[in-house]
Amino acid sequence: MKNSLEPEIRQNGHTITPPLNIQRIIEDAFIFLEEKASHFIKDIPENQSFIAHPDDPAEHKPKWHQFGIITHTRKFADQYERVLHHYIKEWGVEKVVNDYLNTTIDGISKKDLLRMSIPFHDVGKFAGRFFEMENGKSSAHFNGHEALSETLIRENENIQHFFISHGLSDLQIDYIARCAGLHYELGKIKKTLKYKGVDFTIAFTKSQDCEDYCLASMEEHPDFKVEMGVLFLCDSLAKTDIILDVRSDKEIAAKSDEVAQMVADQGLHPKLADAIKQLPVNIAFARTYLGLIPEQL
């Protein structure tokens, strides 16, 4: 069903709705994010610096993210548009992933709708930052931000107006909301392993247990299998631009001193070294997960 705010033109006596300008929508989405980010942040004493500087890396989780939220989001989009295809081609799943993402919802491909979701995937971090005591200090957390991002896309007046005014249908907005809500669903596996005392390592990503966890996630969200893998990979790649060229846990360990020095040289949070060393594991995990996709579609 056509959205009432879509522009119309007349041609040979017929009403025609011109195609949406996808790139313009995405560019406008980032402008919206930059202009509105502070409006989502709770006006409490602990958030005053965050309100003033919503893209400051120090206001994110600097031990897990090299960049502020907005810069991370732009890097996420860049990874999706420029880098993703290199990985899925190398892993032998390029055709099956692209064929799936080229299917459409109300005339727009899932590939493009997923692109539109990226500017909003972390909007819940602005609205849902909270504080906990950690090692005797008050520390900011964003737990549950994925679900909050989805809720905001579905219910926030300004975000709804953004999508409706750009001509998106209810089904398209619903898909975008789900992308935001499930963009780090696979990251929950890592948390589950931690609670069970299992190390999240490259060795684990090659195990039957890893495959079982991946298949369980696919079963939980059977119509969103591809998206979860793609979003997890691109989000992981956007956390830091320091990427180790390693293939084993032993190689990661051997680079510990080198990583610590790079982090110190760039003036980054010393704990970011752990995130840098985890990135190759995330990539290996995404490879295992996406490698199972052809048999599951």
C-alpha positions in Angstrom: 0.0 0.0 0.0 1.4 3.4 -1.0 2.3 5.8 1.8 0.2 9.0 1.6 3.3 11.2 1.9 5.0 9.7 -1.2 5.4 12.2 -4.0 3.3 11.6 -7.1 3.7 12.6 -10.8 1.4 12.3 -13.7 2.5 10.6 -16.9 0.2 9.8 -19.9 -2.8 10.2 -17.6 -1.6 7.8 -15.0 -0.4 8.5 -11.4 3.2 7.3 -10.9 5.1 7.1 -7.6 8.8 7.7 -8.4 11.3 5.4 -6.8 12.8 6.4 -3.5 16.3 7.9 -3.5 17.9 5.3 -1.1 21.2 7.1 -0.8 19.5 10.4 0.0 17.4 8.7 2.7 20.6 7.3 4.3 22.4 10.7 4.1 19.4 12.3 5.7 19.3 9.6 8.4 22.8 10.5 9.5 22.0 14.2 9.5 19.0 13.3 11.7 21.2 11.3 14.0 23.7 14.1 14.4 21.0 16.7 15.0 18.8 14.7 17.3 21.1 12.5 19.3 21.3 14.8 22.3 17.5 15.0 22.4 17.3 11.3 23.2 19.7 11.5 26.2 18.2 11.7 29.7 18.8 15.1 31.3 20.5 14.0 34.5 23.7 15.3 36.1 25.7 12.3 34.9 24.8 12.9 31.3 25.6 16.6 30.9 28.9 15.9 29.1 27.2 13.3 27.0 24.4 15.7 26.0 27.0 18.3 25.0 29.2 15.8 23.2 27.2 12.8 22.1 29.9 11.6 19.8 32.7 11.8 22.3 34.5 8.4 22.5 34.8 8.9 26.3 31.0 8.9 26.5 30.7 5.6 24.8 32.5 2.5 26.3 36.1 3.4 25.4 37.4 0.0 26.6 35.3 -1.7 23.9 34.8 1.1 21.3 37.5 3.2 19.8 35.0 5.7 18.5 32.0 7.7 19.7 28.5 6.4 19.0 27.9 8.4 15.8 31.4 7.8 14.4 31.0 4.1 15.2 27.7 4.2 13.3 29.2 5.8 10.2 32.0 3.2 10.3 29.4 0.5 10.6 27.7 1.8 7.4 31.1 1.9 5.7 31.9 -1.7 6.6 28.5 -2.8 5.3 28.9 -0.9 2.0 32.6 -1.4 1.2 34.0 -4.3 3.2 31.3 -6.9 3.8 31.4 -8.3 0.2 35.2 -9.1 0.6 34.5 -11.3 3.5 31.4 -13.1 2.2 33.2 -13.7 -1.1 36.3 -15.2 0.6 34.0 -17.4 2.7 32.1 -18.7 -0.3 28.7 -17.3 0.7 28.5 -14.2 -1.5 25.8 -15.5 -3.8 23.5 -16.9 -1.2 23.8 -13.8 1.0 23.3 -11.4 -1.9 20.4 -13.4 -3.4 18.6 -13.3 0.0 19.3 -9.6 0.6 18.1 -8.7 -2.9 14.6 -9.9 -2.1 12.2 -7.0 -1.5 9.7 -5.7 0.9 7.2 -3.4 -0.8 9.6 -2.8 -3.6 12.8 -2.1 -1.7 15.5 -4.7 -1.3 16.3 -6.0 2.2 19.9 -4.9 1.4 18.8 -1.3 1.1 16.5 -1.4 4.1 19.3 -2.9 6.2 21.4 0.1 5.0 18.7 2.4 6.3 18.6 0.7 9.7 22.3 1.3 10.4 22.1 5.0 11.3 19.5 4.1 13.9 20.9 0.8 15.2 22.4 2.4 18.3 19.9 5.1 18.9 19.0 3.2 22.1 22.4 4.0 23.5 21.5 7.7 23.7 18.1 7.0 25.4 19.2 4.1 27.6 22.5 4.9 29.1 22.6 4.0 32.8 25.2 3.9 35.5 26.5 1.1 37.7 29.2 0.9 40.3 32.2 -0.9 38.9 35.4 -1.3 40.9 34.2 1.5 43.2 33.5 3.9 40.4 30.3 4.8 38.6 30.5 3.4 35.1 28.2 4.0 32.1 26.4 1.0 30.5 24.2 0.5 27.5 22.8 -2.9 28.3 19.6 -3.6 26.4 20.2 -0.8 23.9 19.3 -3.0 20.9 15.8 -3.6 22.1 15.4 0.0 23.0 16.6 1.0 19.5 13.9 -1.2 18.0 11.3 0.3 20.3 12.3 3.9 19.4 12.1 3.2 15.7 8.6 1.8 16.1 7.3 4.4 18.6 9.3 7.6 18.7 7.4 10.4 16.9 10.4 12.0 15.3 11.9 8.7 14.0 8.5 7.6 12.7 8.0 11.0 11.0 11.5 10.6 9.4 10.7 7.3 7.8 7.1 8.2 6.8 8.1 11.5 5.3 10.7 9.7 3.2 8.0 7.4 1.8 8.6 4.2 3.7 5.8 1.7 4.3 4.8 0.1 7.6 6.3 -3.2 6.6 9.6 -1.5 5.6 9.8 0.4 8.9 9.0 -2.9 10.8 12.0 -4.6 9.0 14.3 -1.6 9.8 13.2 -1.8 13.5 14.0 -5.6 13.6 17.4 -5.0 12.1 18.2 -2.6 15.0 16.7 -4.9 17.6 18.7 -7.9 16.4 21.9 -6.3 15.2 24.0 -7.8 18.1 21.9 -10.9 18.8 24.9 -13.1 18.1 26.9 -11.2 20.7 24.6 -12.7 23.3 26.3 -16.1 22.6 29.6 -14.6 23.8 27.9 -13.5 27.0 26.3 -16.9 27.5 29.7 -18.6 27.1 31.2 -16.2 29.7 28.5 -17.1 32.3 29.3 -20.8 31.6 33.0 -20.3 32.0 33.7 -21.1 28.3 36.3 -19.1 26.5 35.2 -17.3 23.4 38.2 -18.1 21.2 39.1 -18.9 17.6 39.4 -22.5 18.6 35.8 -22.3 19.9 34.6 -20.9 16.6 35.8 -24.1 14.9 34.0 -26.4 17.3 30.7 -28.3 17.1 29.5 -26.4 20.1 29.9 -23.2 18.2 27.8 -24.6 15.3 25.2 -25.7 17.8 24.9 -22.2 19.3 24.7 -20.7 15.8 22.0 -23.1 14.7 20.0 -22.4 17.9 20.1 -18.6 17.1 18.9 -19.3 13.6 16.1 -21.4 14.9 15.1 -18.6 17.4 14.9 -16.1 14.5 14.3 -18.3 11.4 13.3 -15.4 9.1 16.3 -13.2 10.1 19.3 -15.6 9.8 21.3 -13.7 7.2 20.7 -10.3 8.8 22.0 -11.4 12.2 25.3 -12.7 10.7 25.8 -9.6 8.5 25.0 -7.1 11.2 27.1 -8.8 13.8 30.1 -8.9 11.5 29.8 -5.2 10.4 29.1 -4.0 13.9 32.2 -5.8 15.2 34.4 -4.4 12.4 33.2 -0.8 13.3 34.4 -1.0 16.9 38.0 -0.3 16.1 40.1 0.2 13.0 43.0 -1.8 14.4 42.6 -5.2 12.8 45.0 -8.0 13.5 46.0 -10.3 10.6 45.9 -13.5 12.6 44.4 -17.0 12.2 44.8 -18.6 15.7 44.6 -17.8 19.4 48.3 -18.4 19.6 48.9 -15.6 17.1 46.6 -13.3 19.0 48.5 -13.9 22.2 51.8 -13.3 20.5 50.7 -9.8 19.4 49.6 -8.7 22.9 52.6 -6.5 23.5 52.4 -5.0 20.0 48.7 -4.2 20.5 49.3 -2.7 23.9 51.9 -0.4 22.4 49.6 0.6 19.5 46.9 1.5 22.0 49.3 3.6 24.1 50.7 5.3 21.0 47.3 6.4 19.9 46.2 7.5 23.4 43.3 5.1 23.6 41.9 3.4 26.6 44.3 0.6 27.7 41.5 -1.9 27.9 40.7 -1.4 24.2 43.6 -3.9 23.6 41.2 -6.6 24.7 38.6 -5.5 22.1 41.3 -5.4 19.4 42.3 -9.0 20.3 38.7 -10.1 20.4 37.9 -8.8 16.9 39.6 -11.7 15.0 37.5 -14.0 17.2 34.3 -12.2 16.2 35.3 -12.4 12.5 36.0 -16.1 12.8 32.7 -16.6 14.6 30.9 -14.7 11.8 32.6 -16.9 9.3 31.3 -20.0 11.0 27.8 -18.6 11.4 27.5 -17.4 7.8 29.1 -20.6 6.5 26.0 -22.5 7.9 23.6 -20.2 6.0 23.5 -22.0 2.7 22.2 -25.2 4.3 19.6 -23.3 6.4 17.9 -21.2 3.7 
